[in-house]
């Protein structure tokens, strides 16, 4: 068995029942709905960390759906909920190292969507940079998220 690199996140293990041993099925069970991916996009690619910021996404997520997805992501080790240092009555949501490992997938999805949707309103400069220097863009985004407080 190969030793795990210290920079890689640990595998996600939950007690929830699995439909199959297929890796794609497993991934879909974790973040295979529209709202989970939107929340991850906003946390990882748009630096939104407060509930109100996440609620303000242009797709119009409902408050109960957002609260549910944040709880699921926290339970699955993708997000940490912390007291807001600027307002102790509020919370901030921080992506974990495990969530950071999703940056390449989210960027690939964004690039695919931009290429195949004539009405795409994605960031064309980011997509172009990603398609010409994938590794650099991924590293930049992951470094920014780490600087903003993702430590676990």
C-alpha positions in Angstrom: 0.0 0.0 0.0 1.3 3.4 -1.0 1.8 6.0 1.8 -0.3 9.1 1.6 1.4 12.4 0.8 1.2 14.9 3.7 -0.1 17.6 1.3 -3.0 15.5 0.1 -6.3 15.5 2.0 -7.3 12.4 3.7 -9.9 10.2 2.0 -13.5 11.1 2.9 -15.0 8.4 5.0 -18.5 8.6 6.3 -20.9 6.1 7.9 -23.6 6.8 5.3 -24.6 3.8 3.2 -23.2 3.7 -0.4 -25.1 2.7 -3.5 -22.0 1.1 -5.0 -18.2 1.1 -4.9 -18.1 3.2 -8.1 -15.9 6.4 -7.6 -18.3 8.5 -9.7 -21.3 7.3 -7.7 -19.4 8.1 -4.5 -18.6 11.6 -5.7 -22.2 12.2 -6.7 -23.4 11.2 -3.3 -21.2 13.8 -1.7 -21.6 16.8 -4.1 -23.8 15.7 -6.9 -26.6 18.2 -6.6 -26.8 21.7 -8.1 -26.8 23.6 -4.8 -23.8 21.8 -3.2 -21.7 22.6 -6.2 -22.9 26.2 -6.2 -21.9 26.6 -2.5 -18.5 25.0 -3.2 -18.0 27.3 -6.2 -18.8 30.4 -4.0 -16.6 29.2 -1.1 -13.6 28.2 -3.3 -13.7 30.4 -6.4 -15.5 33.5 -5.2 -14.2 33.9 -1.6 -17.6 34.0 -0.1 -17.5 32.8 3.5 -20.5 34.4 5.3 -24.0 32.9 5.2 -25.4 36.2 3.7 -22.8 36.2 1.0 -23.6 32.6 0.1 -27.3 33.3 0.1 -26.7 36.2 -2.4 -25.7 33.9 -5.2 -27.3 34.8 -8.5 -29.0 31.4 -8.8 -31.3 32.2 -5.9 -30.7 29.5 -3.3 -33.4 29.3 -0.6 -32.3 29.8 3.0 -33.4 26.3 4.1 -31.5 24.7 1.2 -28.3 26.7 1.9 -28.5 25.8 5.6 -28.9 22.1 4.7 -26.0 22.1 2.2 -23.6 23.9 4.6 -24.5 21.3 7.3 -23.9 18.5 4.9 -20.5 19.9 3.8 -19.5 20.4 7.4 -20.5 16.9 8.4 -18.5 15.5 5.4 -15.4 17.4 6.3 -15.4 19.8 3.4 -16.3 23.0 5.4 -15.5 24.3 8.9 -18.0 26.6 10.6 -16.3 29.2 12.8 -17.3 32.3 14.7 -16.9 35.4 12.6 -13.9 37.3 14.0 -15.5 40.6 13.0 -18.9 39.8 14.5 -19.0 37.0 17.1 -22.8 36.7 16.7 -22.2 35.4 13.2 -20.4 32.5 11.6 -18.0 32.1 8.6 -17.6 28.9 6.6 -14.1 27.9 5.6 -13.2 25.2 3.0 -11.0 22.5 4.3 -8.0 20.9 2.6 -10.4 18.2 1.3 -12.5 20.9 -0.3 -9.4 22.5 -1.8 -8.8 19.3 -3.7 -12.0 20.0 -5.6 -10.7 23.2 -7.2 -9.4 21.4 -10.4 -12.8 19.7 -10.8 -14.7 23.0 -10.4 -12.5 24.7 -12.9 -12.8 21.9 -15.4 -16.6 22.1 -15.0 -16.5 25.9 -15.5 -14.3 25.6 -18.6 -16.6 22.9 -20.1 -19.7 25.0 -19.3 -18.1 28.1 -20.9 -17.1 26.2 -24.0 -20.6 24.6 -24.5 -23.0 27.4 -23.4 -23.4 30.2 -25.8 -25.0 32.3 -23.0 -22.2 31.6 -20.5 -21.5 34.5 -18.1 -18.4 32.9 -16.6 -15.1 34.8 -16.3 -13.5 34.4 -19.8 -10.1 35.6 -18.6 -10.0 33.0 -15.9 -11.2 30.2 -18.3 -8.5 31.2 -20.9 -5.8 31.3 -18.3 -7.0 27.9 -17.0 -7.0 26.3 -20.4 -3.4 27.6 -21.1 -1.9 27.0 -17.7 -4.1 24.7 -15.7 -1.6 23.9 -12.9 -0.7 27.5 -12.3 -4.3 28.7 -12.0 -5.2 25.8 -9.7 -2.2 26.6 -7.5 -3.1 30.3 -7.3 -6.7 29.6 -6.3 -5.7 27.1 -3.7 -3.0 29.4 -2.3 -5.5 32.3 -2.0 -8.1 30.1 -0.2 -5.4 28.9 2.2 -4.3 32.5 2.9 -7.9 33.4 3.6 -8.1 30.8 6.4 -8.3 27.2 5.2 -5.9 25.4 7.5 -7.4 21.9 8.1 
